[in-house]
Amino acid sequence: MAGDIGPMSGKSNVLFWLERRGLPMNDEVVDRIYKCAKSSDHTLTEAEIMECVQGL
């Protein structure tokens, strides 16, 4: 699915994912999701991404 976020994703993928869902796109949220994706060995689930968003 377009917009997946995983270890090979860039920040543009994170921004696209957030935008499609109408979620906040400030630097802190983007950086947190990006770091989580880079440290992962798989494409993040929606639940994993939302944990990053809600953890702020």
Secondary structure, DSSP 4 states (H G I P E B T S, - for coil): -TT---TT--HHHHHHHHHHTT----HHHHHHHHHHHHT-SSPPPHHHHHHHHHT-
